[in-house]
Amino acid sequence: MEREKRIVRFLNQIKDDAKEIYIMGDIFDFWFEYKTVVPRGYTRLLGTIAHIADSGIPVHFFTGNHDMWSFTYFQEELGIQLYKEPIVKEIDSKKFFLGHGDGLGPGDKGYKFIKKVFANPLCQWLFARLHPNFGIGLANYFSRKSRMANAEADEKFQGENEEWLIQFCKEYLLKNTPVDYFIFGHRHLPLDIPLDKGARYINLGEWVKYNSYAVFDGKNVELKYFEKD
């Protein structure tokens, strides 16, 4: 609850200046979109996002590995744009590669396989047959278990040769039209890494420890921190 209220304060603070807002996924430990059931919690956050979207500010949401089972609820109820895959977009003459970041780059073959399973419509249909009390409880259990198992690795920079998203960015620059900024979530560290051809890889970090976010002022992207001690 404390963290949710902090994010709401942040959104209320920026809404008067923001031209657009991009949310890069993993907002929830787990989200499954039932047809008639809304998972408990997040009321203040979802209401604030809906209010911002209703005011005319475009809000873009990229699903992460924890909230990949989002379908139409965010568009229909909150009025925001949903993306399940990365996009390349030009903003004020700068080119951005935007995505959550999960499954990109080399390695992590186990997760890439699991992601395909979770994206399978039959698996989604079968999960929807479970009672929400059981299904969401089971998913939250495994989500917390995964987070605890990876906590130590997530808190350390592994070096450019071991950071899969950096490897993805470098490979992308070799094979595609250059972009100015690669913006990702997923990785739990705020990172700003210079790349070839003047590009930068920026990871937004997370809101458990860092309260970190990025701002594009029309010329440059800067990592910032909200209410950081």
Phi and psi in degrees as GROMACS dihedral restraints (atoms count N, CA, C in turn):
[ dihedral_restraints ]
;  ai    aj    ak    al  type     phi  dphi    fc
    3     4     5     6     1   -60.9    20    10
    4     5     6     7     1   -42.5    20    10
    6     7     8     9     1   -67.8    20    10
    7     8     9    10     1   -40.9    20    10
    9    10    11    12     1   -61.2    20    10
   10    11    12    13     1   -44.0    20    10
   12    13    14    15     1   -64.6    20    10
   13    14    15    16     1   -33.9    20    10
   15    16    17    18     1   -65.5    20    10
   16    17    18    19     1   -42.6    20    10
   18    19    20    21     1   -65.6    20    10
   19    20    21    22     1   -38.0    20    10
   21    22    23    24     1   -63.8    20    10
   22    23    24    25     1   -41.8    20    10
   24    25    26    27     1   -59.9    20    10
   25    26    27    28     1   -41.3    20    10
   27    28    29    30     1   -61.9    20    10
   28    29    30    31     1   -48.6    20    10
   30    31    32    33     1   -62.8    20    10
   31    32    33    34     1   -40.3    20    10
   33    34    35    36     1   -66.8    20    10
   34    35    36    37     1   -29.5    20    10
   36    37    38    39     1   -73.8    20    10
   37    38    39    40     1   -35.5    20    10
   39    40    41    42     1   -92.3    20    10
   40    41    42    43     1   -12.5    20    10
   42    43    44    45     1   -64.2    20    10
   43    44    45    46     1   -25.5    20    10
   45    46    47    48     1   -78.8    20    10
   46    47    48    49     1   -18.9    20    10
   48    49    50    51     1  -109.5    20    10
   49    50    51    52     1   -18.5    20    10
   51    52    53    54     1   -73.9    20    10
   52    53    54    55     1   133.5    20    10
   54    55    56    57     1   -84.6    20    10
   55    56    57    58     1   -40.3    20    10
   57    58    59    60     1  -148.4    20    10
   58    59    60    61     1   156.4    20    10
   60    61    62    63     1  -127.7    20    10
   61    62    63    64     1   131.2    20    10
   63    64    65    66     1  -116.9    20    10
   64    65    66    67     1   120.8    20    10
   66    67    68    69     1  -107.1    20    10
   67    68    69    70     1   122.4    20    10
   69    70    71    72     1   -99.3    20    10
   70    71    72    73     1    23.4    20    10
   72    73    74    75     1    96.3    20    10
   73    74    75    76     1   171.8    20    10
   75    76    77    78     1    56.7    20    10
   76    77    78    79     1    41.7    20    10
   78    79    80    81     1   -72.9    20    10
   79    80    81    82     1   -30.0    20    10
   81    82    83    84     1  -114.6    20    10
   82    83    84    85     1   153.5    20    10
   84    85    86    87     1   -62.8    20    10
   85    86    87    88     1   -37.8    20    10
   87    88    89    90     1  -158.4    20    10
   88    89    90    91     1   139.7    20    10
   90    91    92    93     1  -138.6    20    10
   91    92    93    94     1   127.5    20    10
   93    94    95    96     1  -129.2    20    10
   94    95    96    97     1   131.0    20    10
   96    97    98    99     1   -94.2    20    10
   97    98    99   100     1    96.8    20    10
   99   100   101   102     1   -78.0    20    10
  100   101   102   103     1   159.5    20    10
  102   103   104   105     1   -68.6    20    10
  103   104   105   106     1   -35.5    20    10
  105   106   107   108     1  -128.6    20    10
  106   107   108   109     1     4.7    20    10
  108   109   110   111     1  -122.8    20    10
  109   110   111   112     1   129.0    20    10
  111   112   113   114     1  -103.0    20    10
  112   113   114   115     1   124.5    20    10
  114   115   116   117     1   -54.8    20    10
  115   116   117   118     1   140.1    20    10
  117   118   119   120     1   -64.0    20    10
  118   119   120   121     1   146.4    20    10
  120   121   122   123     1   101.1    20    10
  121   122   123   124     1   174.8    20    10
  123   124   125   126     1    67.7    20    10
  124   125   126   127     1    14.5    20    10
  126   127   128   129     1   -60.3    20    10
  127   128   129   130     1   -46.6    20    10
  129   130   131   132     1   -65.2    20    10
  130   131   132   133     1   -41.6    20    10
  132   133   134   135     1   -65.1    20    10
  133   134   135   136     1   -50.0    20    10
  135   136   137   138     1   -64.3    20    10
  136   137   138   139     1   -39.0    20    10
  138   139   140   141     1   -64.6    20    10
  139   140   141   142     1   -39.2    20    10
  141   142   143   144     1   -66.8    20    10
  142   143   144   145     1   -43.1    20    10
  144   145   146   147     1   -61.8    20    10
  145   146   147   148     1   -43.2    20    10
  147   148   149   150     1   -62.1    20    10
  148   149   150   151     1   -41.1    20    10
  150   151   152   153     1   -63.3    20    10
  151   152   153   154     1   -41.7    20    10
  153   154   155   156     1   -65.0    20    10
  154   155   156   157     1   -44.7    20    10
  156   157   158   159     1   -63.0    20    10
  157   158   159   160     1   -39.9    20    10
  159   160   161   162     1   -64.8    20    10
  160   161   162   163     1   -26.5    20    10
  162   163   164   165     1   -76.6    20    10
  163   164   165   166     1    -7.7    20    10
  165   166   167   168     1   106.5    20    10
  166   167   168   169     1     1.1    20    10
  168   169   170   171     1   -88.6    20    10
  169   170   171   172     1   118.9    20    10
  171   172   173   174     1   -63.9    20    10
  172   173   174   175     1   131.1    20    10
  174   175   176   177     1  -117.9    20    10
  175   176   177   178     1   127.4    20    10
  177   178   179   180     1  -114.9    20    10
  178   179   180   181     1   131.5    20    10
  180   181   182   183     1  -123.2    20    10
  181   182   183   184     1   121.9    20    10
  183   184   185   186     1  -101.1    20    10
  184   185   186   187     1   121.7    20    10
  186   187   188   189     1   -67.9    20    10
  187   188   189   190     1   141.5    20    10
  189   190   191   192     1  -106.1    20    10
  190   191   192   193     1  -174.8    20    10
  192   193   194   195     1   -70.8    20    10
  193   194   195   196     1   -18.7    20    10
  195   196   197   198     1   -92.1    20    10
  196   197   198   199     1   -17.4    20    10
  198   199   200   201     1  -130.1    20    10
  199   200   201   202     1    35.4    20    10
  201   202   203   204     1   -72.3    20    10
  202   203   204   205     1   -18.4    20    10
  204   205   206   207     1   -88.6    20    10
  205   206   207   208     1    48.9    20    10
  207   208   209   210     1  -104.0    20    10
  208   209   210   211     1   136.5    20    10
  210   211   212   213     1  -122.7    20    10
  211   212   213   214     1   -79.2    20    10
  213   214   215   216     1  -125.6    20    10
  214   215   216   217     1    -5.4    20    10
  216   217   218   219     1   -60.2    20    10
  217   218   219   220     1   -46.1    20    10
  219   220   221   222     1   -66.0    20    10
  220   221   222   223     1   -38.2    20    10
  222   223   224   225     1   -69.7    20    10
  223   224   225   226     1   -47.5    20    10
  225   226   227   228     1   -76.9    20    10
  226   227   228   229     1   -36.5    20    10
  228   229   230   231     1   -94.3    20    10
  229   230   231   232     1   -35.0    20    10
  231   232   233   234     1  -102.3    20    10
  232   233   234   235     1   -19.9    20    10
  234   235   236   237     1    76.7    20    10
  235   236   237   238     1    31.3    20    10
  237   238   239   240     1  -114.7    20    10
  238   239   240   241     1   163.0    20    10
  240   241   242   243     1   -90.2    20    10
  241   242   243   244     1   133.0    20    10
  243   244   245   246     1  -108.4    20    10
  244   245   246   247     1   137.2    20    10
  246   247   248   249     1  -128.1    20    10
  247   248   249   250     1   132.6    20    10
  249   250   251   252     1  -104.3    20    10
  250   251   252   253     1    -9.8    20    10
  252   253   254   255     1  -132.4    20    10
  253   254   255   256     1   157.5    20    10
  255   256   257   258     1   -62.6    20    10
  256   257   258   259     1   156.6    20    10
  258   259   260   261     1  -131.7    20    10
  259   260   261   262     1   158.4    20    10
  261   262   263   264     1  -111.6    20    10
  262   263   264   265     1   127.4    20    10
  264   265   266   267     1  -141.8    20    10
  265   266   267   268     1   138.8    20    10
  267   268   269   270     1   -96.2    20    10
  268   269   270   271     1   127.9    20    10
  270   271   272   273     1  -130.4    20    10
  271   272   273   274     1   118.6    20    10
  273   274   275   276     1    50.3    20    10
  274   275   276   277     1    49.1    20    10
  276   277   278   279     1    70.5    20    10
  277   278   279   280     1     4.8    20    10
  279   280   281   282     1  -106.9    20    10
  280   281   282   283     1   141.1    20    10
  282   283   284   285     1  -101.0    20    10
  283   284   285   286     1   129.3    20    10
  285   286   287   288     1  -116.9    20    10
  286   287   288   289     1   137.0    20    10
  288   289   290   291     1  -102.8    20    10
  289   290   291   292     1   115.1    20    10
  291   292   293   294     1  -118.9    20    10
  292   293   294   295     1   131.8    20    10
  294   295   296   297     1  -173.7    20    10
  295   296   297   298     1   166.6    20    10
  297   298   299   300     1   -66.7    20    10
  298   299   300   301     1   -46.6    20    10
  300   301   302   303     1   113.5    20    10
  301   302   303   304     1   -11.8    20    10
  303   304   305   306     1   -70.0    20    10
  304   305   306   307     1   137.9    20    10
  306   307   308   309     1    81.5    20    10
  307   308   309   310     1     0.9    20    10
  309   310   311   312     1   -91.9    20    10
  310   311   312   313     1   150.2    20    10
  312   313   314   315     1    84.3    20    10
  313   314   315   316     1   180.0    20    10
  315   316   317   318     1   -75.3    20    10
  316   317   318   319     1   168.4    20    10
  318   319   320   321     1    75.3    20    10
  319   320   321   322     1  -170.0    20    10
  321   322   323   324     1    55.5    20    10
  322   323   324   325     1    40.9    20    10
  324   325   326   327     1   -65.7    20    10
  325   326   327   328     1   -34.0    20    10
  327   328   329   330     1   -60.5    20    10
  328   329   330   331     1   -47.1    20    10
  330   331   332   333     1   -65.1    20    10
  331   332   333   334     1   -40.7    20    10
  333   334   335   336     1   -59.9    20    10
  334   335   336   337     1   -36.2    20    10
  336   337   338   339     1   -68.4    20    10
  337   338   339   340     1   -45.5    20    10
  339   340   341   342     1   -62.3    20    10
  340   341   342   343     1   -37.8    20    10
  342   343   344   345     1   -61.3    20    10
  343   344   345   346     1   -40.2    20    10
  345   346   347   348     1   -64.0    20    10
  346   347   348   349     1   -39.1    20    10
  348   349   350   351     1   -63.5    20    10
  349   350   351   352     1   -47.2    20    10
  351   352   353   354     1   -64.5    20    10
  352   353   354   355     1   -29.2    20    10
  354   355   356   357     1   -81.0    20    10
  355   356   357   358     1    -7.6    20    10
  357   358   359   360     1   -71.0    20    10
  358   359   360   361     1   125.9    20    10
  360   361   362   363     1   -57.9    20    10
  361   362   363   364     1   -34.2    20    10
  363   364   365   366     1   -66.1    20    10
  364   365   366   367     1   -42.7    20    10
  366   367   368   369     1   -63.0    20    10
  367   368   369   370     1   -39.6    20    10
  369   370   371   372     1   -64.9    20    10
  370   371   372   373     1   -41.4    20    10
  372   373   374   375     1   -63.8    20    10
  373   374   375   376     1   -42.3    20    10
  375   376   377   378     1   -64.7    20    10
  376   377   378   379     1   -42.0    20    10
  378   379   380   381     1   -63.5    20    10
  379   380   381   382     1   -37.4    20    10
  381   382   383   384     1   -64.0    20    10
  382   383   384   385     1   -19.9    20    10
  384   385   386   387     1   -75.3    20    10
  385   386   387   388     1   -19.1    20    10
  387   388   389   390     1   -73.0    20    10
  388   389   390   391     1   145.5    20    10
  390   391   392   393     1   -62.9    20    10
  391   392   393   394     1   136.4    20    10
  393   394   395   396     1   -53.2    20    10
  394   395   396   397     1   -37.5    20    10
  396   397   398   399     1   -58.2    20    10
  397   398   399   400     1   -40.7    20    10
  399   400   401   402     1   -80.8    20    10
  400   401   402   403     1   -47.5    20    10
  402   403   404   405     1   -62.7    20    10
  403   404   405   406     1   -49.0    20    10
  405   406   407   408     1   -69.4    20    10
  406   407   408   409     1   -38.5    20    10
  408   409   410   411     1   -61.0    20    10
  409   410   411   412     1   -43.0    20    10
  411   412   413   414     1   -64.5    20    10
  412   413   414   415     1   -44.9    20    10
  414   415   416   417     1   -65.6    20    10
  415   416   417   418     1   -40.4    20    10
  417   418   419   420     1   -64.8    20    10
  418   419   420   421     1   -35.0    20    10
  420   421   422   423     1   -61.1    20    10
  421   422   423   424     1   -49.0    20    10
  423   424   425   426     1   -71.1    20    10
  424   425   426   427     1   -30.8    20    10
  426   427   428   429     1   -65.0    20    10
  427   428   429   430     1   -45.9    20    10
  429   430   431   432     1   -65.2    20    10
  430   431   432   433     1   -39.8    20    10
  432   433   434   435     1   -62.0    20    10
  433   434   435   436     1   -42.4    20    10
  435   436   437   438     1   -64.7    20    10
  436   437   438   439     1   -42.2    20    10
  438   439   440   441     1   -63.7    20    10
  439   440   441   442     1   -41.9    20    10
  441   442   443   444     1   -67.0    20    10
  442   443   444   445     1   -37.2    20    10
  444   445   446   447     1   -67.8    20    10
  445   446   447   448     1   -30.8    20    10
  447   448   449   450     1  -104.2    20    10
  448   449   450   451     1     4.3    20    10
  450   451   452   453     1   -59.1    20    10
  451   452   453   454     1   -45.2    20    10
  453   454   455   456     1   -64.9    20    10
  454   455   456   457     1   -44.4    20    10
  456   457   458   459     1   -66.7    20    10
  457   458   459   460     1   -36.7    20    10
  459   460   461   462     1   -66.0    20    10
  460   461   462   463     1   -25.4    20    10
  462   463   464   465     1   -89.4    20    10
  463   464   465   466     1    -1.5    20    10
  465   466   467   468     1  -120.6    20    10
  466   467   468   469     1   137.7    20    10
  468   469   470   471     1   -75.6    20    10
  469   470   471   472     1   125.1    20    10
  471   472   473   474     1   -87.7    20    10
  472   473   474   475     1    -3.3    20    10
  474   475   476   477     1    94.0    20    10
  475   476   477   478     1   149.3    20    10
  477   478   479   480     1   -59.3    20    10
  478   479   480   481     1   -33.1    20    10
  480   481   482   483     1   -75.5    20    10
  481   482   483   484     1   -14.7    20    10
  483   484   485   486     1  -111.9    20    10
  484   485   486   487     1    -7.8    20    10
  486   487   488   489     1   -86.9    20    10
  487   488   489   490     1   111.3    20    10
  489   490   491   492     1   -64.1    20    10
  490   491   492   493     1   -35.1    20    10
  492   493   494   495     1   -70.1    20    10
  493   494   495   496     1   -33.9    20    10
  495   496   497   498     1   -66.1    20    10
  496   497   498   499     1   -41.3    20    10
  498   499   500   501     1   -61.7    20    10
  499   500   501   502     1   -40.5    20    10
  501   502   503   504     1   -61.0    20    10
  502   503   504   505     1   -46.3    20    10
  504   505   506   507     1   -59.8    20    10
  505   506   507   508     1   -45.0    20    10
  507   508   509   510     1   -63.1    20    10
  508   509   510   511     1   -42.3    20    10
  510   511   512   513     1   -66.2    20    10
  511   512   513   514     1   -39.4    20    10
  513   514   515   516     1   -62.3    20    10
  514   515   516   517     1   -43.0    20    10
  516   517   518   519     1   -64.9    20    10
  517   518   519   520     1   -28.5    20    10
  519   520   521   522     1   -73.3    20    10
  520   521   522   523     1   -29.2    20    10
  522   523   524   525     1  -111.2    20    10
  523   524   525   526     1    -9.7    20    10
  525   526   527   528     1  -132.5    20    10
  526   527   528   529     1   170.9    20    10
  528   529   530   531     1   -59.5    20    10
  529   530   531   532     1   133.1    20    10
  531   532   533   534     1   -58.2    20    10
  532   533   534   535     1   149.0    20    10
  534   535   536   537     1  -120.6    20    10
  535   536   537   538     1   160.0    20    10
  537   538   539   540     1   -86.1    20    10
  538   539   540   541     1   -38.1    20    10
  540   541   542   543     1  -138.7    20    10
  541   542   543   544     1   132.7    20    10
  543   544   545   546     1  -101.0    20    10
  544   545   546   547     1   117.9    20    10
  546   547   548   549     1  -116.4    20    10
  547   548   549   550     1   121.0    20    10
  549   550   551   552     1  -132.2    20    10
  550   551   552   553     1   161.1    20    10
  552   553   554   555     1  -104.0    20    10
  553   554   555   556     1  -130.3    20    10
  555   556   557   558     1    67.0    20    10
  556   557   558   559     1   -63.7    20    10
  558   559   560   561     1   -70.9    20    10
  559   560   561   562     1   132.9    20    10
  561   562   563   564     1   -89.4    20    10
  562   563   564   565     1    18.9    20    10
  564   565   566   567     1  -118.8    20    10
  565   566   567   568     1   136.4    20    10
  567   568   569   570     1   -68.8    20    10
  568   569   570   571     1   122.2    20    10
  570   571   572   573     1  -135.6    20    10
  571   572   573   574     1   140.9    20    10
  573   574   575   576     1  -137.1    20    10
  574   575   576   577     1   100.5    20    10
  576   577   578   579     1  -117.4    20    10
  577   578   579   580     1   122.4    20    10
  579   580   581   582     1   -71.0    20    10
  580   581   582   583     1   141.3    20    10
  582   583   584   585     1  -123.8    20    10
  583   584   585   586     1   179.0    20    10
  585   586   587   588     1   -65.5    20    10
  586   587   588   589     1   161.1    20    10
  588   589   590   591     1    62.0    20    10
  589   590   591   592     1    24.1    20    10
  591   592   593   594     1    77.2    20    10
  592   593   594   595     1     7.4    20    10
  594   595   596   597     1   -80.4    20    10
  595   596   597   598     1   162.9    20    10
  597   598   599   600     1  -135.6    20    10
  598   599   600   601     1   141.2    20    10
  600   601   602   603     1  -100.8    20    10
  601   602   603   604     1   121.6    20    10
  603   604   605   606     1  -124.4    20    10
  604   605   606   607     1   121.5    20    10
  606   607   608   609     1  -106.9    20    10
  607   608   609   610     1   134.2    20    10
  609   610   611   612     1   -79.0    20    10
  610   611   612   613     1    -9.2    20    10
  612   613   614   615     1    76.1    20    10
  613   614   615   616     1  -143.6    20    10
  615   616   617   618     1  -154.1    20    10
  616   617   618   619     1   176.1    20    10
  618   619   620   621     1  -115.2    20    10
  619   620   621   622     1    24.5    20    10
  621   622   623   624     1   -88.9    20    10
  622   623   624   625     1   -45.1    20    10
  624   625   626   627     1  -114.1    20    10
  625   626   627   628     1   -35.6    20    10
  627   628   629   630     1  -102.2    20    10
  628   629   630   631     1   -29.9    20    10
  630   631   632   633     1    52.0    20    10
  631   632   633   634     1    45.6    20    10
  633   634   635   636     1  -100.4    20    10
  634   635   636   637     1   150.1    20    10
  636   637   638   639     1  -156.1    20    10
  637   638   639   640     1   172.9    20    10
  639   640   641   642     1  -126.7    20    10
  640   641   642   643     1   148.3    20    10
  642   643   644   645     1  -125.9    20    10
  643   644   645   646     1   131.2    20    10
  645   646   647   648     1  -106.0    20    10
  646   647   648   649     1   118.5    20    10
  648   649   650   651     1   -95.8    20    10
  649   650   651   652     1    11.3    20    10
  651   652   653   654     1   102.0    20    10
  652   653   654   655     1   -16.9    20    10
  654   655   656   657     1  -127.6    20    10
  655   656   657   658     1   -35.6    20    10
  657   658   659   660     1  -144.7    20    10
  658   659   660   661     1   153.1    20    10
  660   661   662   663     1  -104.4    20    10
  661   662   663   664     1   133.3    20    10
  663   664   665   666     1  -130.9    20    10
  664   665   666   667     1   131.6    20    10
  666   667   668   669     1   -75.3    20    10
  667   668   669   670     1   137.2    20    10
  669   670   671   672     1  -136.4    20    10
  670   671   672   673     1   171.1    20    10
  672   673   674   675     1  -134.4    20    10
  673   674   675   676     1   137.2    20    10
  675   676   677   678     1  -105.5    20    10
  676   677   678   679     1   125.2    20    10
  678   679   680   681     1    50.5    20    10
  679   680   681   682     1    42.0    20    10
  681   682   683   684     1   -87.7    20    10
  682   683   684   685     1   128.7    20    10
